[in-house]
Amino acid sequence: MSIRLIDVHKAFGEKQVLTGFSLDIEEGQTLSIIGGSGVGKSVALKHVVGLLEPDSGEVWVDGRNVSVLSQEELYELRRDVGYVFQFAALFDSMTVNDNVGMGLKRIPGWTPARISARVEECLHLVDLDGYGDRFPAELSGGQRKRAGLARAIATEPKYLLYDEPTTGLDPVTTAVIDQLIVRMRSELGVTGVVITHDMDSAFRISDRIAMLYDGRIRFEGTPDEVRGTQDRVVRGFIEGRPDLLEVAS
């Protein structure tokens, strides 16, 4: 089973963001979607969990057409697809424990004791043992990212969607987050989709990399294939060379 986006179009007013976006995400891999700021990477990702609906095209997750699911079916889908928001999106008035456990309270039959045990397990997986009683304001930026990841894995999802997981972090903290993303795949068997413009990070964590440009996928391949491509747009982006992008356009 896998995630498939098929000829997805999405506009906001007069602005066309996705113009025929198609991508297959194979189970058991980590795929990074790269591209410049504002090109629609996060827009594409939000279609997978039904936070946005396509103007046309289809989004399928494990054989389910996301745009036609009922609200209850969306809740079920989101238990299989964890979402790590760009700025963690933790609730400031709630402790880390409560933030991580909030999705578990929707699952029928889960007792407070079971929820507490799962929360503790998730915090251990992201190296936040002992931080459960703290509030988000008491955490560093990297710790908030890790708490957001703990919340995303709490329901034991098959897929994890990461929206700019290393934005605003220093190089050392970025490397820690990258290691956690790799750990999610190797230890939990989670399929990952990572939105990023950080090429060092993308090369470290990815089995495959896809570049979004002009509303659709411009290039997809392994990290080595991306490094070796002669496509001027891809090279201009990964090498930080606007002169190549200008020639290509």
C-alpha beads as a LAMMPS data file, in Angstrom:
LAMMPS data file: protein, C-alpha beads

249 atoms
248 bonds

1 atom types
1 bond types

-500.0 500.0 xlo xhi
-500.0 500.0 ylo yhi
-500.0 500.0 zlo zhi

Masses

1 110.0

Atoms # bond

1 1 1 0.000 0.000 0.000
2 1 1 1.122 3.561 -0.520
3 1 1 0.218 7.212 -0.882
4 1 1 -0.677 8.463 -4.375
5 1 1 -1.358 11.995 -5.561
6 1 1 -2.715 11.982 -9.107
7 1 1 -2.846 15.134 -11.266
8 1 1 -3.690 17.357 -8.294
9 1 1 -4.599 20.976 -9.032
10 1 1 -5.040 23.559 -6.297
11 1 1 -5.561 27.326 -6.476
12 1 1 -6.150 30.023 -3.887
13 1 1 -8.071 32.753 -5.618
14 1 1 -6.168 33.688 -8.763
15 1 1 -2.971 31.983 -7.598
16 1 1 -2.438 28.530 -9.069
17 1 1 -0.277 26.565 -6.642
18 1 1 -0.459 22.955 -7.846
19 1 1 -0.923 22.411 -11.570
20 1 1 -0.897 18.681 -12.153
21 1 1 1.019 17.426 -9.127
22 1 1 1.503 13.638 -9.260
23 1 1 3.613 11.571 -6.883
24 1 1 3.756 7.975 -5.627
25 1 1 5.172 7.391 -2.142
26 1 1 6.220 3.802 -1.602
27 1 1 5.788 2.099 1.750
28 1 1 8.896 1.757 3.894
29 1 1 10.786 4.687 2.386
30 1 1 11.489 8.270 3.336
31 1 1 10.812 10.673 0.498
32 1 1 11.701 14.355 0.668
33 1 1 9.909 16.996 -1.376
34 1 1 12.203 19.939 -2.055
35 1 1 11.627 23.300 -3.697
36 1 1 11.767 27.006 -3.043
37 1 1 9.700 28.879 -0.482
38 1 1 6.073 29.340 -1.475
39 1 1 6.019 26.804 -4.319
40 1 1 3.342 24.634 -2.662
41 1 1 5.220 21.892 -0.809
42 1 1 3.132 22.212 2.354
43 1 1 -0.022 22.596 0.265
44 1 1 0.680 19.234 -1.353
45 1 1 1.312 17.598 2.012
46 1 1 -1.919 18.855 3.575
47 1 1 -3.939 17.112 0.864
48 1 1 -2.766 13.730 2.169
49 1 1 -4.596 14.115 5.501
50 1 1 -7.581 16.018 4.163
51 1 1 -6.596 19.408 5.567
52 1 1 -7.034 20.652 1.992
53 1 1 -9.117 19.253 -0.865
54 1 1 -7.916 19.319 -4.473
55 1 1 -9.740 21.468 -7.015
56 1 1 -9.248 18.507 -9.321
57 1 1 -7.263 15.289 -9.221
58 1 1 -7.203 12.568 -6.585
59 1 1 -5.342 11.699 -3.394
60 1 1 -5.266 8.067 -2.271
61 1 1 -3.927 6.613 0.982
62 1 1 -3.936 2.814 1.238
63 1 1 -6.753 2.564 -1.282
64 1 1 -8.865 5.323 0.302
65 1 1 -9.823 8.376 -1.745
66 1 1 -9.173 11.097 0.835
67 1 1 -11.452 13.793 -0.591
68 1 1 -14.612 11.667 -0.292
69 1 1 -14.074 10.438 3.271
70 1 1 -16.543 11.334 6.007
71 1 1 -15.342 13.187 9.098
72 1 1 -15.207 9.944 11.074
73 1 1 -13.268 8.239 8.281
74 1 1 -10.836 11.166 8.257
75 1 1 -10.218 10.639 11.971
76 1 1 -9.423 6.996 11.232
77 1 1 -7.118 8.005 8.372
78 1 1 -5.258 10.450 10.615
79 1 1 -4.493 7.662 13.043
80 1 1 -2.563 6.037 10.200
81 1 1 -0.952 9.274 9.010
82 1 1 0.891 11.347 11.603
83 1 1 1.577 15.025 10.832
84 1 1 4.531 16.960 12.242
85 1 1 3.740 20.646 11.800
86 1 1 6.400 23.175 10.824
87 1 1 6.417 24.974 14.184
88 1 1 5.276 21.928 16.213
89 1 1 1.785 23.483 16.745
90 1 1 1.718 22.528 20.399
91 1 1 -1.041 23.938 22.593
92 1 1 0.616 26.390 24.972
93 1 1 -1.949 25.871 27.742
94 1 1 -1.366 22.109 27.820
95 1 1 1.574 20.154 29.206
96 1 1 3.751 18.085 26.918
97 1 1 2.004 14.961 28.226
98 1 1 -1.412 16.365 27.314
99 1 1 -0.225 17.507 23.884
100 1 1 1.232 14.123 23.047
101 1 1 -1.782 12.205 24.347
102 1 1 -4.555 14.305 22.831
103 1 1 -5.034 12.095 19.763
104 1 1 -5.173 8.949 21.874
105 1 1 -8.246 10.215 23.706
106 1 1 -10.237 9.835 20.477
107 1 1 -9.537 6.112 20.307
108 1 1 -12.370 4.043 21.823
109 1 1 -11.382 1.904 24.766
110 1 1 -8.153 3.671 25.670
111 1 1 -7.993 4.173 29.440
112 1 1 -6.079 7.039 31.106
113 1 1 -3.469 4.527 32.286
114 1 1 -2.929 3.198 28.767
115 1 1 -2.707 6.719 27.354
116 1 1 -0.176 7.712 30.007
117 1 1 1.978 4.675 29.263
118 1 1 1.922 5.350 25.528
119 1 1 2.800 9.020 26.032
120 1 1 5.770 8.035 28.192
121 1 1 6.883 5.558 25.528
122 1 1 6.684 8.194 22.774
123 1 1 8.621 10.767 24.774
124 1 1 11.313 8.146 25.334
125 1 1 11.505 7.490 21.577
126 1 1 12.279 11.166 20.925
127 1 1 14.649 11.534 23.901
128 1 1 12.325 13.686 26.008
129 1 1 12.174 11.498 29.105
130 1 1 11.123 13.571 32.101
131 1 1 9.713 16.485 30.091
132 1 1 6.066 15.472 30.197
133 1 1 4.988 17.913 32.908
134 1 1 6.550 20.930 31.225
135 1 1 4.702 23.420 29.081
136 1 1 5.779 24.289 25.513
137 1 1 7.108 27.699 26.621
138 1 1 9.607 25.863 28.829
139 1 1 11.096 23.944 25.869
140 1 1 13.769 24.924 23.369
141 1 1 12.922 25.014 19.672
142 1 1 14.412 21.576 19.113
143 1 1 12.557 20.138 22.098
144 1 1 9.261 21.503 20.783
145 1 1 9.958 19.824 17.435
146 1 1 10.592 16.547 19.233
147 1 1 7.414 16.912 21.285
148 1 1 5.512 17.470 18.040
149 1 1 7.064 14.292 16.651
150 1 1 6.096 12.370 19.801
151 1 1 2.490 13.503 19.338
152 1 1 2.561 12.426 15.683
153 1 1 3.755 8.889 16.459
154 1 1 1.450 8.365 19.463
155 1 1 -1.267 6.615 17.463
156 1 1 1.330 4.296 15.851
157 1 1 0.849 5.615 12.310
158 1 1 2.081 3.880 9.187
159 1 1 3.013 7.221 7.641
160 1 1 4.634 10.351 9.031
161 1 1 4.406 13.682 7.235
162 1 1 7.028 16.236 8.265
163 1 1 6.470 19.881 7.321
164 1 1 9.858 21.672 7.372
165 1 1 11.050 19.760 10.459
166 1 1 14.410 21.574 10.696
167 1 1 13.313 25.153 9.967
168 1 1 14.815 27.629 12.420
169 1 1 17.133 25.107 14.073
170 1 1 20.895 25.321 14.467
171 1 1 23.047 22.716 12.643
172 1 1 23.515 20.474 15.676
173 1 1 19.800 20.386 16.515
174 1 1 19.024 19.838 12.826
175 1 1 21.268 16.775 12.853
176 1 1 19.420 15.459 15.937
177 1 1 16.042 15.839 14.195
178 1 1 17.440 14.124 11.093
179 1 1 18.606 11.211 13.226
180 1 1 15.128 10.921 14.739
181 1 1 13.529 10.840 11.278
182 1 1 15.874 8.012 10.283
183 1 1 15.065 6.251 13.581
184 1 1 11.336 6.423 12.893
185 1 1 11.910 4.515 9.670
186 1 1 14.445 1.997 10.965
187 1 1 12.905 1.232 14.386
188 1 1 9.197 1.773 13.749
189 1 1 9.029 0.946 10.040
190 1 1 7.279 4.245 9.334
191 1 1 7.019 5.607 5.796
192 1 1 8.089 9.259 5.817
193 1 1 7.328 12.260 3.622
194 1 1 9.467 15.285 4.433
195 1 1 8.926 18.820 3.161
196 1 1 12.228 20.683 3.226
197 1 1 14.459 23.182 1.486
198 1 1 17.488 22.028 3.509
199 1 1 19.490 19.950 1.045
200 1 1 22.014 18.679 3.606
201 1 1 19.105 17.301 5.601
202 1 1 17.366 15.886 2.528
203 1 1 20.476 14.002 1.460
204 1 1 20.944 12.560 4.968
205 1 1 17.443 11.228 5.519
206 1 1 15.988 10.371 2.110
207 1 1 15.627 7.219 0.070
208 1 1 14.164 9.369 -2.705
209 1 1 13.913 13.105 -3.382
210 1 1 11.306 14.868 -5.524
211 1 1 11.542 18.506 -6.593
212 1 1 8.385 20.607 -6.853
213 1 1 8.648 23.379 -9.424
214 1 1 5.994 25.356 -11.242
215 1 1 3.173 23.413 -9.595
216 1 1 4.299 19.892 -10.425
217 1 1 7.118 17.420 -9.837
218 1 1 10.084 18.475 -11.951
219 1 1 12.434 15.626 -11.013
220 1 1 12.404 12.550 -8.789
221 1 1 15.212 10.152 -7.949
222 1 1 17.615 8.799 -5.361
223 1 1 19.942 11.242 -3.609
224 1 1 22.752 10.165 -5.964
225 1 1 20.519 10.728 -8.993
226 1 1 19.603 14.182 -7.710
227 1 1 23.267 15.056 -7.167
228 1 1 24.140 13.856 -10.655
229 1 1 21.290 15.380 -12.645
230 1 1 21.947 17.845 -15.447
231 1 1 18.510 19.445 -15.029
232 1 1 19.336 23.133 -14.622
233 1 1 16.416 23.861 -12.299
234 1 1 17.357 21.043 -9.906
235 1 1 21.044 21.916 -10.010
236 1 1 20.302 25.594 -9.508
237 1 1 18.313 24.788 -6.384
238 1 1 20.562 22.211 -4.738
239 1 1 23.727 24.192 -5.515
240 1 1 22.224 27.571 -4.599
241 1 1 22.889 28.994 -8.081
242 1 1 20.202 31.422 -9.243
243 1 1 22.057 31.864 -12.537
244 1 1 21.081 28.315 -13.533
245 1 1 17.450 28.944 -12.593
246 1 1 17.408 32.104 -14.710
247 1 1 18.797 30.259 -17.748
248 1 1 16.323 27.396 -17.237
249 1 1 13.327 29.722 -17.092

Bonds

1 1 1 2
2 1 2 3
3 1 3 4
4 1 4 5
5 1 5 6
6 1 6 7
7 1 7 8
8 1 8 9
9 1 9 10
10 1 10 11
11 1 11 12
12 1 12 13
13 1 13 14
14 1 14 15
15 1 15 16
16 1 16 17
17 1 17 18
18 1 18 19
19 1 19 20
20 1 20 21
21 1 21 22
22 1 22 23
23 1 23 24
24 1 24 25
25 1 25 26
26 1 26 27
27 1 27 28
28 1 28 29
29 1 29 30
30 1 30 31
31 1 31 32
32 1 32 33
33 1 33 34
34 1 34 35
35 1 35 36
36 1 36 37
37 1 37 38
38 1 38 39
39 1 39 40
40 1 40 41
41 1 41 42
42 1 42 43
43 1 43 44
44 1 44 45
45 1 45 46
46 1 46 47
47 1 47 48
48 1 48 49
49 1 49 50
50 1 50 51
51 1 51 52
52 1 52 53
53 1 53 54
54 1 54 55
55 1 55 56
56 1 56 57
57 1 57 58
58 1 58 59
59 1 59 60
60 1 60 61
61 1 61 62
62 1 62 63
63 1 63 64
64 1 64 65
65 1 65 66
66 1 66 67
67 1 67 68
68 1 68 69
69 1 69 70
70 1 70 71
71 1 71 72
72 1 72 73
73 1 73 74
74 1 74 75
75 1 75 76
76 1 76 77
77 1 77 78
78 1 78 79
79 1 79 80
80 1 80 81
81 1 81 82
82 1 82 83
83 1 83 84
84 1 84 85
85 1 85 86
86 1 86 87
87 1 87 88
88 1 88 89
89 1 89 90
90 1 90 91
91 1 91 92
92 1 92 93
93 1 93 94
94 1 94 95
95 1 95 96
96 1 96 97
97 1 97 98
98 1 98 99
99 1 99 100
100 1 100 101
101 1 101 102
102 1 102 103
103 1 103 104
104 1 104 105
105 1 105 106
106 1 106 107
107 1 107 108
108 1 108 109
109 1 109 110
110 1 110 111
111 1 111 112
112 1 112 113
113 1 113 114
114 1 114 115
115 1 115 116
116 1 116 117
117 1 117 118
118 1 118 119
119 1 119 120
120 1 120 121
121 1 121 122
122 1 122 123
123 1 123 124
124 1 124 125
125 1 125 126
126 1 126 127
127 1 127 128
128 1 128 129
129 1 129 130
130 1 130 131
131 1 131 132
132 1 132 133
133 1 133 134
134 1 134 135
135 1 135 136
136 1 136 137
137 1 137 138
138 1 138 139
139 1 139 140
140 1 140 141
141 1 141 142
142 1 142 143
143 1 143 144
144 1 144 145
145 1 145 146
146 1 146 147
147 1 147 148
148 1 148 149
149 1 149 150
150 1 150 151
151 1 151 152
152 1 152 153
153 1 153 154
154 1 154 155
155 1 155 156
156 1 156 157
157 1 157 158
158 1 158 159
159 1 159 160
160 1 160 161
161 1 161 162
162 1 162 163
163 1 163 164
164 1 164 165
165 1 165 166
166 1 166 167
167 1 167 168
168 1 168 169
169 1 169 170
170 1 170 171
171 1 171 172
172 1 172 173
173 1 173 174
174 1 174 175
175 1 175 176
176 1 176 177
177 1 177 178
178 1 178 179
179 1 179 180
180 1 180 181
181 1 181 182
182 1 182 183
183 1 183 184
184 1 184 185
185 1 185 186
186 1 186 187
187 1 187 188
188 1 188 189
189 1 189 190
190 1 190 191
191 1 191 192
192 1 192 193
193 1 193 194
194 1 194 195
195 1 195 196
196 1 196 197
197 1 197 198
198 1 198 199
199 1 199 200
200 1 200 201
201 1 201 202
202 1 202 203
203 1 203 204
204 1 204 205
205 1 205 206
206 1 206 207
207 1 207 208
208 1 208 209
209 1 209 210
210 1 210 211
211 1 211 212
212 1 212 213
213 1 213 214
214 1 214 215
215 1 215 216
216 1 216 217
217 1 217 218
218 1 218 219
219 1 219 220
220 1 220 221
221 1 221 222
222 1 222 223
223 1 223 224
224 1 224 225
225 1 225 226
226 1 226 227
227 1 227 228
228 1 228 229
229 1 229 230
230 1 230 231
231 1 231 232
232 1 232 233
233 1 233 234
234 1 234 235
235 1 235 236
236 1 236 237
237 1 237 238
238 1 238 239
239 1 239 240
240 1 240 241
241 1 241 242
242 1 242 243
243 1 243 244
244 1 244 245
245 1 245 246
246 1 246 247
247 1 247 248
248 1 248 249
